Every structure is written in structure tokens, then in C-alpha cells.
């Protein structure tokens, strides 16, 4: 069996072009999934944040209720003291005692009013918190619905493409073994440099199929001869002629 170094330039081009076409099919599947995995994660994080907000709101409502209970009890105590002092007024011996008791009654009446104001303000705040809680619950339901739809969409794509993606990944690894080590190194570097993942491209309308810069006629002629591996002078991608590009087929959907 011939080693990689014994392969002709054309065979090396076929090997790297085959690898490119396999990897491009894998890229198509990933593009089909698009931003869905990230969107699913973002929605899950948003739900987690909303649930934390809901928990915090519940704690605030509980604290407000406790405050209302305290002020209600304080109001009752003040009212009880007022009744006590009013009874004492019936048994006073002089104006001085009467005035002292009357002063205590006035203080407790102020205490009642102050507690009523605290209770009123706290009830208003409780209503606001309860309204916020309802909005948060509605938002959670809305985001959970969106998450369910995104998950269903992603799961369908995975179900439709998982088998093909696994098969193509195996083929990609097998194809890499047939490519010259120096060429595979350049291939990986170029592929990672461009968002479309194209490291090997054909000549399209006298231009590079990657960056679309014009390829001079003499250069095109050399590429068609397949005597050496040539790259685009502008983007560095490996160039192949159209005939070779059409000959190399990769099975798949």
C-alpha cells in the first residue's frame, strides 16, 4: 500500500477536497442547528433568574406580612392602654393627675395613628410586591413556553441529523488519514480562519471560490494541470479546477 508521500499531487488534491466536502456537510448540519443550543441555554438561565426573583419577592412579602402583624399588635396594645388610662381618669384626685393621664392617652392615640400609617403603607407595598410576583409568574410561563418550543425544534433537528453527523464525522477522520500531514496542518489553519470553514475551493467564473478575487489565466492553467498544489494569493485557500471539484462526490443527504 502506497504511503501518503507516494501519492501524486492530483491524489493529494482529491484527498483534501474530499475532506473539505465532508467537513462542509458537517458545517451545514451545525448551521441548521444555528443558535438554537445557545438560545436554549439562555432561556434556561433566564428561567433560573426569574425563579430566583420570585423567591426573593416571596421573602419580601413574608417580611412585609410580619411587619404588618407587628404593627397591628402594637396598635392593639396602644388601644388597650387608652382604655386603661380612660378608666384611670375616673379616679383621679387632682388636675395634675388628670393632665398626666390625658398626656398618656394623647401619646397612645398618636401611637395608634402611627401604626395605622405603617400598616397602610405596608399593605400598599405588599400589593405592589404581589403584582410584581404575578408578572414574574407570567414571564416564567412565557419563557418556559418559548423554551419548550426551542427544545422541540432542536430535538427534531438532532433526531433528523444525528445519525448523518456521526457518519460524516467518522468519514472526516478517515479522510484526514489520507491527506498529507503538512497539507492537513495548512487545511486546519485556513479552515479555522474563515467563518464558512472553506479551505479548499474551486475556481468560479475565473475567480477564487472563497474570496472571489480574480485568478489570472496562467494561474488557472497551472491549477488545471494538477502538477502542484496552488493557493489563492489573496486568501491562502487551496485552489482546485472545476472538473476535479465536480468529480469528487460525498454521499449524504
C-alpha positions as CSV (number, residue, x, y, z in Angstrom):
1,X,0.0,0.0,0.0
2,X,1.4,3.4,-1.0
3,X,2.2,5.9,1.7
4,X,1.0,9.5,1.7
5,X,4.3,10.8,0.4
6,X,4.0,8.5,-2.7
7,X,0.6,9.9,-3.7
8,X,0.5,12.2,-6.8
9,X,-0.4,15.8,-6.5
10,X,-3.8,15.0,-8.0
11,X,-4.4,12.3,-5.5
12,X,-3.4,14.7,-2.7
13,X,-5.9,17.3,-4.1
14,X,-8.6,14.7,-4.3
15,X,-8.0,13.7,-0.6
16,X,-8.1,17.2,0.8
17,X,-11.0,18.2,-1.5
18,X,-12.9,15.1,-0.2
19,X,-12.2,16.1,3.3
20,X,-13.4,19.6,2.6
21,X,-16.7,18.4,1.2
22,X,-17.3,16.1,4.2
23,X,-16.5,18.9,6.6
24,X,-18.7,21.3,4.7
25,X,-21.6,18.9,5.1
26,X,-21.0,18.7,8.9
27,X,-20.9,22.5,8.9
28,X,-24.3,22.6,7.1
29,X,-25.8,20.5,9.9
30,X,-24.3,22.8,12.5
31,X,-25.7,25.8,10.6
32,X,-29.1,24.1,10.6
33,X,-28.9,23.9,14.4
34,X,-27.8,27.5,14.2
35,X,-28.0,29.4,17.5
36,X,-30.6,27.0,19.0
37,X,-28.3,25.4,21.6
38,X,-27.2,28.8,22.8
39,X,-30.8,30.1,22.7
40,X,-32.0,27.1,24.8
41,X,-29.2,27.7,27.3
42,X,-30.1,31.5,27.5
43,X,-33.8,30.7,28.1
44,X,-32.9,28.1,30.8
45,X,-30.7,30.8,32.5
46,X,-33.5,33.4,32.2
47,X,-36.0,31.0,33.9
48,X,-33.5,30.3,36.7
49,X,-33.1,34.1,37.2
50,X,-36.8,34.6,37.2
51,X,-37.3,31.9,39.8
52,X,-34.7,33.5,42.0
53,X,-36.5,36.8,41.6
54,X,-39.8,35.1,42.5
55,X,-38.2,33.6,45.6
56,X,-36.8,37.0,46.7
57,X,-40.3,38.5,46.2
58,X,-41.8,35.8,48.3
59,X,-39.3,36.6,51.1
60,X,-40.1,40.3,50.8
61,X,-43.9,39.6,51.0
62,X,-43.3,37.4,54.0
63,X,-41.3,40.2,55.7
64,X,-44.0,42.8,55.0
65,X,-46.7,40.5,56.4
66,X,-44.6,40.0,59.6
67,X,-44.2,43.8,59.8
68,X,-47.9,44.3,59.4
69,X,-48.6,41.7,62.2
70,X,-46.1,43.6,64.5
71,X,-47.7,47.0,63.8
72,X,-51.3,45.5,64.2
73,X,-50.3,44.1,67.6
74,X,-48.7,47.4,68.6
75,X,-51.9,49.2,67.6
76,X,-53.9,46.9,69.7
77,X,-51.6,47.4,72.7
78,X,-51.9,51.2,72.3
79,X,-55.7,51.0,72.1
80,X,-55.7,48.8,75.3
81,X,-53.6,51.4,77.1
82,X,-56.0,54.2,76.0
83,X,-58.9,52.3,77.6
84,X,-56.9,51.7,80.7
85,X,-56.0,55.4,81.1
86,X,-59.6,56.4,80.4
87,X,-60.7,54.3,83.3
88,X,-58.0,55.8,85.5
89,X,-59.3,59.3,84.7
90,X,-62.4,58.4,86.6
91,X,-60.4,58.0,89.8
92,X,-58.0,61.0,89.6
93,X,-57.7,63.2,92.8
94,X,-56.4,66.4,91.1
95,X,-55.9,68.2,87.9
96,X,-52.2,67.3,87.8
97,X,-53.0,63.5,87.7
98,X,-55.8,64.2,85.2
99,X,-53.4,66.1,82.9
100,X,-50.7,63.4,83.2
101,X,-53.1,60.6,82.3
102,X,-54.5,62.7,79.5
103,X,-51.0,63.2,78.1
104,X,-50.5,59.4,78.1
105,X,-53.8,59.0,76.2
106,X,-52.7,61.5,73.6
107,X,-49.3,59.7,73.2
108,X,-51.1,56.4,72.7
109,X,-53.5,57.9,70.2
110,X,-50.5,59.1,68.3
111,X,-49.1,55.6,68.5
112,X,-52.3,54.2,67.1
113,X,-52.3,56.7,64.2
114,X,-48.6,56.0,63.5
115,X,-49.1,52.2,63.5
116,X,-52.2,52.7,61.2
117,X,-50.0,54.7,58.8
118,X,-47.3,51.9,58.9
119,X,-49.9,49.3,58.2
120,X,-51.4,51.3,55.3
121,X,-48.0,51.8,53.7
122,X,-47.1,48.2,54.2
123,X,-50.3,47.0,52.7
124,X,-49.7,49.2,49.7
125,X,-46.1,47.8,49.4
126,X,-47.5,44.3,49.7
127,X,-49.9,44.8,46.8
128,X,-47.0,46.1,44.7
129,X,-44.9,43.1,45.5
130,X,-47.9,40.8,44.8
131,X,-48.4,42.4,41.5
132,X,-44.7,42.0,40.7
133,X,-44.9,38.4,41.7
134,X,-47.8,37.8,39.3
135,X,-45.9,39.5,36.5
136,X,-42.8,37.3,37.2
137,X,-45.0,34.2,37.2
138,X,-46.5,35.2,33.9
139,X,-43.0,35.9,32.5
140,X,-41.8,32.5,33.7
141,X,-44.7,30.8,31.9
142,X,-44.0,32.8,28.8
143,X,-40.2,31.9,28.8
144,X,-41.0,28.2,29.6
145,X,-43.3,28.1,26.6
146,X,-40.6,29.6,24.4
147,X,-38.0,27.1,25.8
148,X,-40.3,24.2,25.2
149,X,-40.7,25.3,21.5
150,X,-36.9,25.8,21.1
151,X,-36.1,22.5,22.7
152,X,-38.6,20.7,20.4
153,X,-37.1,22.4,17.4
154,X,-33.6,21.5,18.4
155,X,-34.5,17.9,19.3
156,X,-36.2,17.5,15.9
157,X,-33.1,18.7,14.1
158,X,-30.9,16.5,16.2
159,X,-33.1,13.5,15.6
160,X,-33.0,14.2,11.8
161,X,-29.3,14.8,11.6
162,X,-27.6,13.0,14.5
163,X,-27.0,9.8,12.5
164,X,-25.7,11.6,9.5
165,X,-23.5,13.9,11.5
166,X,-21.9,10.9,13.3
167,X,-21.3,9.1,10.0
168,X,-19.8,12.2,8.5
169,X,-17.6,12.8,11.5
170,X,-16.2,9.2,11.1
171,X,-15.7,9.9,7.4
172,X,-13.9,13.1,8.2
173,X,-11.5,11.3,10.5
174,X,-10.9,8.6,7.8
175,X,-10.4,11.3,5.1
176,X,-7.8,13.1,7.3
177,X,-5.7,10.0,7.4
178,X,-5.3,10.2,3.6
179,X,-4.2,13.8,3.5
180,X,-0.5,14.8,3.5
181,X,0.4,15.8,7.2
182,X,1.7,19.2,6.0
183,X,-1.4,19.8,3.9
184,X,-3.7,18.9,6.7
185,X,-2.0,21.3,9.0
186,X,-2.5,24.1,6.5
187,X,-6.1,22.9,5.9
188,X,-7.0,23.1,9.6
189,X,-5.3,26.5,9.9
190,X,-7.1,28.0,6.9
191,X,-10.4,26.4,7.8
192,X,-10.4,27.9,11.3
193,X,-9.6,31.4,9.8
194,X,-12.9,31.7,7.9
195,X,-16.4,31.5,9.2
196,X,-17.6,29.4,6.3
197,X,-14.9,26.8,7.0
198,X,-13.7,26.7,3.4
199,X,-10.1,25.9,3.0
200,X,-10.3,24.2,-0.4
201,X,-12.3,25.9,-3.2
202,X,-12.9,25.7,-6.9
203,X,-12.4,28.4,-9.4
204,X,-15.7,30.1,-10.1
205,X,-16.1,32.5,-13.0
206,X,-12.3,33.0,-13.2
207,X,-12.2,33.8,-9.5
208,X,-11.3,32.2,-6.2
209,X,-14.4,30.4,-4.9
210,X,-13.5,31.7,-1.4
211,X,-12.6,35.3,-1.6
212,X,-13.8,35.9,-5.2
213,X,-10.6,37.7,-6.3
214,X,-9.8,37.1,-10.0
215,X,-7.3,34.3,-10.8
216,X,-5.0,35.1,-13.7
217,X,-5.4,32.8,-16.8
218,X,-1.9,31.4,-16.5
219,X,-2.5,30.6,-12.9
220,X,-5.8,28.9,-13.8
221,X,-4.0,26.8,-16.4
222,X,-1.5,25.6,-13.8
223,X,-4.3,24.7,-11.5
224,X,-6.0,22.6,-14.2
225,X,-2.7,20.7,-14.8
226,X,-2.7,19.5,-11.2
227,X,1.1,19.2,-11.1
228,X,1.4,21.2,-7.8
229,X,-0.8,22.4,-5.0
230,X,-1.6,26.1,-5.6
231,X,-3.2,28.5,-3.2
232,X,-5.1,31.8,-3.7
233,X,-2.6,34.7,-3.5
234,X,-5.3,36.7,-1.6
235,X,-6.9,34.4,0.9
236,X,-4.5,31.4,1.0
237,X,-7.1,28.8,0.2
238,X,-6.2,25.7,-1.8
239,X,-7.5,26.0,-5.3
240,X,-8.8,23.2,-7.5
241,X,-10.3,23.3,-11.0
242,X,-14.0,22.9,-11.7
243,X,-13.7,19.4,-13.3
244,X,-11.9,18.0,-10.2
245,X,-14.4,19.7,-7.9
246,X,-17.3,18.1,-9.9
247,X,-15.7,14.6,-9.9
248,X,-15.3,14.5,-6.1
249,X,-18.7,13.4,-4.6
250,X,-19.5,12.8,-1.0
251,X,-22.5,10.6,-0.1
252,X,-25.1,12.1,2.2
253,X,-28.4,13.9,2.3
